[in-house]
Amino acid sequence: KIMTVILGHKHNNIIRLGADKMVVNADDSAQEDHDKIVVINNHLAVACAGSMSVQKMIELEVNKSTGRTDIYGEDILEFLHDFYKKANEMNLESIINQESCFIIAGLNRKKELAVMIISYIRGKFEYSDNVEAALFPPADLTLGKCLEIYKSNFQKYPQDYFVKTITDISKISKYVNSKGTLWEYDMNSDRSNKEEFNRE
């Protein structure tokens, strides 16, 4: 089950990713300060929920290609698809038995802004390579409830809706804390920024 919240949104030539920082281990102990957003390059990042081993593999792959600006959303999509295919062939149970979700945000190969979503649940790898917005809820809340919070904050706090959404979800989910990470890429200026927040 997914024990976190991650979200992505494309709006007005800006693309955003957000995630809280809590990780709940198999024994129900929690780490309160885990960064779930992996920055690939200036125009691309991935938010990870679920298997920390898969996030580690993405980070290792990024480290091998430091400084490369020719990596786009589809490359990460293909990397994750191939990774899960190999994990199944090798029967790596710690990976294939754990549900995971990913939101890829940034430029695609056409140099357009794209939000891509991937879920690996009960052995099925599913994806969509172009959505406006994405939200994966924690296991103790419905998607409907989280979307309600998200939509309300988007209308009331257009400058701060990601932080507000994660903070509000943290108040009603035992799997989410009020610390988080935001990443954003502005296509007009070709600049990206990653920052942490804590609204305790």
C-alpha positions as CSV (number, residue, x, y, z in Angstrom):
1,K,0.0,0.0,0.0
2,I,1.1,3.6,-0.6
3,M,2.0,5.3,2.6
4,T,2.6,8.9,1.4
5,V,1.2,11.6,-0.8
6,I,2.7,12.7,-4.1
7,L,1.3,15.2,-6.6
8,G,2.1,16.8,-9.9
9,H,0.5,19.6,-11.9
10,K,1.0,21.4,-15.2
11,H,-0.4,24.9,-15.2
12,N,0.5,28.2,-17.1
13,N,3.9,27.0,-18.5
14,I,4.9,25.8,-15.0
15,I,5.1,22.2,-13.9
16,R,5.2,21.2,-10.2
17,L,5.9,18.2,-8.1
18,G,5.3,17.8,-4.4
19,A,5.7,15.1,-1.7
20,D,5.7,14.8,2.0
21,K,8.8,13.4,3.8
22,M,7.5,10.6,5.9
23,V,8.4,7.0,5.2
24,V,6.6,4.2,7.1
25,N,8.7,1.0,7.3
26,A,7.3,-2.5,7.3
27,D,7.4,-2.7,11.1
28,D,5.3,0.6,11.2
29,S,8.2,2.7,12.4
30,A,8.6,6.0,10.6
31,Q,11.4,8.1,9.1
32,E,10.3,11.7,9.2
33,D,12.8,13.3,6.7
34,H,13.0,11.3,3.5
35,D,13.2,13.3,0.2
36,K,10.9,11.5,-2.4
37,I,11.7,13.8,-5.3
38,V,14.6,12.9,-7.5
39,V,15.8,15.7,-9.8
40,I,17.0,14.3,-13.1
41,N,18.2,17.6,-14.7
42,N,17.1,21.2,-15.0
43,H,13.8,20.3,-16.8
44,L,12.9,16.9,-15.3
45,A,12.1,15.3,-11.9
46,V,10.3,12.3,-10.5
47,A,8.3,11.9,-7.3
48,C,8.4,8.4,-5.8
49,A,6.0,6.6,-3.5
50,G,6.3,3.0,-2.4
51,S,9.5,1.1,-2.8
52,M,12.6,3.0,-1.6
53,S,14.7,0.4,-3.5
54,V,13.3,1.6,-6.8
55,Q,13.9,5.3,-5.9
56,K,17.5,4.3,-5.1
57,M,17.8,2.7,-8.6
58,I,16.5,6.0,-10.2
59,E,19.1,8.0,-8.2
60,L,21.9,5.7,-9.2
61,E,20.9,6.0,-12.9
62,V,20.8,9.8,-12.5
63,N,24.3,9.8,-10.9
64,K,25.6,8.0,-14.0
65,S,24.2,10.6,-16.3
66,T,25.0,13.8,-14.3
67,G,25.0,16.9,-16.4
68,R,23.0,15.3,-19.3
69,T,20.3,17.6,-20.5
70,D,19.1,15.2,-23.2
71,I,17.0,13.1,-20.8
72,Y,13.2,13.5,-21.1
73,G,10.1,12.1,-19.4
74,E,9.9,9.1,-21.8
75,D,13.4,8.0,-20.9
76,I,12.4,7.7,-17.2
77,L,9.2,5.9,-18.2
78,E,11.2,3.4,-20.3
79,F,13.8,3.0,-17.6
80,L,11.2,2.1,-15.0
81,H,9.3,-0.2,-17.4
82,D,12.6,-2.1,-18.1
83,F,13.5,-2.2,-14.5
84,Y,10.2,-3.8,-13.4
85,K,10.4,-6.2,-16.3
86,K,13.9,-7.4,-15.1
87,A,12.8,-7.5,-11.5
88,N,9.9,-9.8,-12.5
89,E,12.2,-12.0,-14.6
90,M,14.6,-12.3,-11.6
91,N,11.7,-12.7,-9.2
92,L,13.0,-9.9,-6.9
93,E,10.2,-10.3,-4.4
94,S,11.1,-7.2,-2.2
95,I,10.4,-5.0,-5.3
96,I,7.7,-6.8,-7.2
97,N,5.5,-7.5,-4.1
98,Q,5.5,-3.8,-3.1
99,E,3.1,-1.3,-4.6
100,S,4.8,1.8,-6.0
101,C,3.7,4.9,-7.8
102,F,5.7,7.6,-9.6
103,I,4.9,11.0,-11.1
104,I,7.4,12.2,-13.8
105,A,7.2,16.0,-14.5
106,G,9.0,18.2,-16.9
107,L,9.8,18.2,-20.6
108,N,9.0,15.3,-22.9
109,R,10.9,14.5,-26.2
110,K,8.8,17.0,-28.1
111,K,10.1,19.7,-25.6
112,E,6.6,20.1,-24.2
113,L,5.6,20.1,-20.6
114,A,4.2,16.8,-19.5
115,V,3.1,15.1,-16.3
116,M,3.4,11.3,-16.6
117,I,2.1,8.8,-14.1
118,I,3.2,5.2,-13.4
119,S,1.7,2.7,-11.0
120,Y,3.0,-0.8,-10.2
121,I,0.3,-2.5,-8.2
122,R,-0.3,-6.2,-7.9
123,G,2.2,-7.0,-10.6
124,K,0.8,-4.7,-13.2
125,F,2.8,-1.8,-14.7
126,E,0.5,0.9,-15.9
127,Y,1.2,4.4,-17.1
128,S,-0.2,7.5,-18.7
129,D,2.2,9.7,-20.5
130,N,0.3,13.0,-20.6
131,V,-2.1,14.2,-17.8
132,E,-2.7,17.7,-16.6
133,A,-2.5,16.8,-12.9
134,A,-1.8,13.7,-10.8
135,L,-2.3,12.8,-7.1
136,F,-1.5,9.5,-5.4
137,P,-3.2,9.4,-2.0
138,P,-2.0,7.6,1.2
139,A,-3.6,4.3,2.0
140,D,-5.8,5.6,4.7
141,L,-7.5,8.3,2.6
142,T,-9.6,8.0,-0.6
143,L,-8.5,9.7,-3.8
144,G,-11.8,11.6,-3.7
145,K,-11.1,13.2,-0.3
146,C,-7.5,14.2,-1.3
147,L,-8.8,15.7,-4.6
148,E,-11.4,17.7,-2.7
149,I,-8.6,19.2,-0.5
150,Y,-6.5,19.8,-3.6
151,K,-9.2,21.6,-5.6
152,S,-10.2,23.8,-2.6
153,N,-6.6,24.9,-2.0
154,F,-6.0,25.5,-5.7
155,Q,-8.9,27.9,-5.7
156,K,-8.1,29.6,-2.4
157,Y,-4.3,29.6,-2.4
158,P,-3.0,29.6,-6.0
159,Q,0.5,30.5,-5.0
160,D,0.7,27.9,-2.2
161,Y,-1.7,25.1,-3.1
162,F,0.8,22.3,-3.1
163,V,2.1,23.0,0.4
164,K,-1.4,23.6,1.7
165,T,-2.6,20.4,0.2
166,I,0.2,18.2,1.7
167,T,-0.2,20.0,5.1
168,D,-4.0,19.5,5.1
169,I,-3.6,15.8,4.2
170,S,-1.0,15.4,7.0
171,K,-3.7,16.5,9.5
172,I,-6.0,13.5,8.7
173,S,-3.5,10.8,7.5
174,K,-1.2,8.8,9.8
175,Y,1.1,8.2,6.9
176,V,1.8,11.8,5.9
177,N,3.7,14.5,7.7
178,S,3.7,18.3,7.3
179,K,7.3,18.3,6.1
180,G,7.7,18.1,2.4
181,T,9.6,18.9,-0.8
182,L,8.5,20.9,-3.8
183,W,10.1,21.0,-7.3
184,E,9.0,23.4,-10.1
185,Y,10.1,24.1,-13.6
186,D,9.2,27.3,-15.5
187,M,9.3,26.7,-19.2
188,N,9.4,30.5,-20.0
189,S,12.6,31.1,-18.0
190,D,13.9,27.5,-18.4
191,R,14.7,27.5,-14.7
192,S,13.9,24.9,-12.0
193,N,13.9,25.1,-8.3
194,K,13.7,22.6,-5.5
195,E,12.8,23.5,-1.9
196,E,11.8,22.0,1.4
197,F,9.0,23.1,3.6
198,N,7.9,22.4,7.2
199,R,4.5,23.7,8.4
200,E,4.3,22.0,11.8
